């Protein structure tokens, strides 16, 4: 008869009760499936003891054939080190094992990974201070540049004959613009997407900032819009983002099946308008300026227009939006990228 019983260290339960009955008979065999903590009946049996004290009242003669088979669901030290290497945790807590071996493993983890490691005693309260995570919307430009730098780093490693580890995280360096505590998500932008000198300090309706006339914020910069009237009739200031989406005329025309005589800007704006209507369920408004330039308006502040080009500049779309509609603007930019490719 073969019996599978737990626990594997013979310290309590069915396995211990069966062991007490079977141990004196040499015709039986006991197969221990893995490691046993020092002091348990299982550890005493594996050490070769022929008489084992189960408790202060019970003593068992061990005549049974004892074998040890490494069959455990617990990771060994090598497996734990590999898991930490892949997961890159901020803190590690060791909770299962002998104190001396856990102390050694703790020093190894801290030495190799520079990661705080703890091995609290049973019942000990452990407090770990952690840094705050902030969810933010990353701009396409920042992601693409960060990804390109990481790919370049990996190529340099491979050129030197080194093995590049799988990408589990992507370091980025950008500017974090915080939200308002829940209504608007923070945004993570590339430093080149705006000029710090152009960031307004909004303190009221009479802020002296270059917002009117022919003065215009540079592409990708933060600018302040002219004072607007709120519901109470009081002037208020709004922070506005703007960015230029440069595109390849020939490639876009070919993808859209247009010939050289077609009005490419009009076709692009029409395609964006159609996708916006379908995907965002927003009402899209078209307007034309005095110079017959076309502008698409979405929501209360988002505007998309084709920028005039000269012989030295590439064609581009100018997109602007108010800070309050950043989430909708993100959807709009995704659709624009789909159209421009």
N, C-alpha and C positions, 0 to 999 in steps of 0.2 A: 504494500500500500504506500502511496506517495501522498504526503500532506503538505500543502502550502499554507503557512500561517504567519500572522504578524503579531507583534512587531519583530523586526529583524535583529534587534539587539538582545532579545530574550529578557527584557527587564520587567515585563508585565504581560498580561493577556493570554490569549490562546497558545501562542508559541511557547511561552514559559511553562504553562500547565502540561502541555504535551511533552516538553523536554524532561520535566521531572519524572514522568512515567516511563519514557523511552530510554533515558540516559544510562541506566544500569545494565541494559541488555546489549551485548557486543554485536548482536546480529543487526542492529539498527544503524542508520547513518544519518548524520546531521550535516546539511550543507548551508553554510552561512553566506548570505548573498552580498556581503560588502563590509564596510568599515563598522566597527563597534566602539563606542565611547568608553574610555577607561573607567573601570568600576562596575560596569554592567556585567551580567552573567555571560553575555555573548563574548565580551572581551576576555573574561577569565577562561572560558572554554577554548578560545582561539590561542591563548597563551600556553595551552597544554596542561592546565591544572586537571588533576584526576579526581579531586574532591572539591566541590564548589559549594560555598555557603550561599543559599538563596536568600535567606534572611536569618535573623538571630535564632529562629526555631527550626529551620529546615536546612539539611545538608544532603547533597546528592553525590553519589559516586558516578563518575563519568567513564563508562566503558564503551560508549558509543563511538563509532568511526566519525571523526570530524574533518570536514573539508571546507575550504574557503573559495568562493567564486566571486570575482569582481563583477557585480551586477547591480549597480546603484543608479538611481535617477539624479543623485546629487553631482554637481560638477566638481572636479578636482581643482587644485590650484591653477593648473595650466588652463583649464576651461574657464575659470573665473577671470584670469588675466586677459584671455582672448575676448570674453564678453565685455569687459571694461574698455578694451581697446576699440571695439566696434561701437559701443554705445556712447562713449565719451561723457560719462555722467559728471555732475558737479560735485557730488558726494557719494561715498560708498559706505555701507553699514554691513559688517559681518555679524551674522546672528546665529550661526550653527557650526560648531566645531570645538576642538580642544583649545583652551586658552593660549597655550604656548605656540601652537601652530597658527592660530589666528593672529597672535602678536607678530609672528614672523611674516605672515602674508600681508598684514597691515603695513609694515615697514617697506615691503617690496612694492606694494601698490603706490604708496606715497613717493617712493624713490623713483619709480619708472614713469608714473603718470603725473606726479605733482598734484594729486587729487586728495583732498581731505578724506581720511578713512577712520572709521570708528568701530570698536567691538565692545559694545556695552554688556554688562553683566545681566543676567536674568532679572527682570523687574526694574532695571535702572531706567530712569527717564532721560531721554536724549533730546536735546534741543539743537537744531541746525539752522543757522542764519543763511538765508538765500537772497540773491538779488532779485529784483522785480522784473518780470517779463512784460514787455509792452508789445501788443499786436499793432502792426502798422502796415499801411499799403505802400509797397515799394514801387517806384517808378520803373517803367520799362528800360529807360536809359541806364539807370543805376544797375539793374540786374544784368543787362547785356554786357556792360563794361566789367562788372565783377566776374561774370562767367568767363569772359575772354581772358582776363588776367589769370584765373585759375587754370584754364586750359593751357595758357602759355607756360605757367609754372610746371605743369605736369609734363609738357613736351621737353622742357629743359632737364627735368629729372630723368626722363627716358633717354635723352641724348647723352647724359652722363652715365648711363648704364644702371640707373637706380629704378626700383619698382615703385610706381605711383599707387598710393592707397586709393581704394574706392572713395568717391566723393560722398561724404556723409553730412558735411556742412560747408557753407560757402561764406567766407568772410567778406563783409562789405564795409565800405567807408563812405558814409553819407551824412546828410543833415536831417535830423529828426524834428519835424514840426508837430508839436503836440496838439491833440484834439481838445474837446471841452468837457471831458469826463464821461463820455458815453454816447453822445449824439453824433459826434464826428470822430472817425478813426484818425489816429496820427498818420502822417505821411513821411516816408523816408525817400529823400531826393538826392540825386547826384549834386555835388557842390556847383558844378557848371550850369545847373538848371536855373540858378538865379544868382544875382549879385547881392551880397550882404548890404552894400551901400543903398540898395533899392528897397530894403525891407522897411516898411513904414512903422512908426510908433503911433498907434491909434489911441488918442486920448480924448477925442471929442469931435464935434462937427467943424471946428475951426483949425484943423491941423494944416500946417503949411507944408504941403508936399506937392511935387511936380505931377499933377494929375490931369491938367487940362491943356487946351491949346494943341500945339504940334508936338509937345513932349510926350514920348512914349517909352514905356519900359522895354528893355531889351528882351529878345526872345528867350523864353524859359525863365524869366525873372518874375519876382513877386512885385506887383505894383498896387497902388491904392487907387480905387475908383473915385470919381467925383462924389461928393456928398449926395446921398439919396434921402428921400422922405420916408420915414416909417409910418406905421398905422396911426400914430398919434399926431403926425404932422411935424415931427421933430427931425432935423437933419441927422443922418447917421452915416458912418464910414464903413466901407466894406473892403476886405482884402481880396484881391483878384489874382488868380494864377493865369499865366499865358505860356504857350509853348508852340514851337514851329515843328511841323511834321514834314520833313523834306522827303521827296520821292523821285523815282526815276521815271521820267515821262514816257520813254520808249517802252519800258517794261510794263508799266501800268496800262498803256494803250494796247499793247499786244495781248495782255491777259484779258482785257475787256473787249477785245475784238474790234477796236476802233481804227479807222484809217487816219492819215495825216491831216485831213481837212476837218476832222471832228473837233468840237469844243471839249477838250479833255477835262478842264476844270469843272464845267457844267455837268459832265457825265459822272465825275467822281463825287461831286456833291449830291447828285441825284441818287447814286448808289448808296451813299452814306445815309441819306434821308430815308430811303426805303428800308434799310436794315434797322435804323433807329426805331422806325414805326413798328416793325415786326418784333424786334428783340427786347426793346426797353418799354414798350407800351406807353411811350411818351408822345404827346402831341408835338409835331415838328412844324415849325413855321419858316417859310422862305421870305426873304426880303431882298430888295435891290437898292444899292446906293445911287448917288447922283452920277457916279462914273460907271454905272451899269454892272458893278461888281455884285456877285451873289453872296448872300450870307444865310446860313442855316442857324436857327435858334431853337434850343431845347431847354425845357424847364424855365426858370426865371432868369438865369444868368449865362447859360452856356451858349457860346457863339462859335461857329465854324465858317471860315471864309478862305477863299483862295488868295494868296499873296501875289501881287504883281511881281513879275520877274524882269530882269534886264539880261544883257548878254553875259554878265559876270556872276549871276546868282542862279541857284537851282530852284526849280518850282517847289512850292511848299504850301501847306495849309496852316493857317493861324487859328489856334484853338484857345479860347479863354473861358474861365469859369470863376464863380465866387467860391470862397472857402466853404460856405454853408452847403454847397452842392458837390462836394468832392467825391462822394460815393457814386453819384450819377455820372459825374465827369469821367470817372475811371471806366465805367461801362462804355461811355462814348468813345474814349481813346482806344479801347479794345476793338470796337467796331471799325474805327478809322484805320487801325493797323491791319485789319482783315482786308479792307478795300485796297489799301496802298501796297500791301504785301511786304 
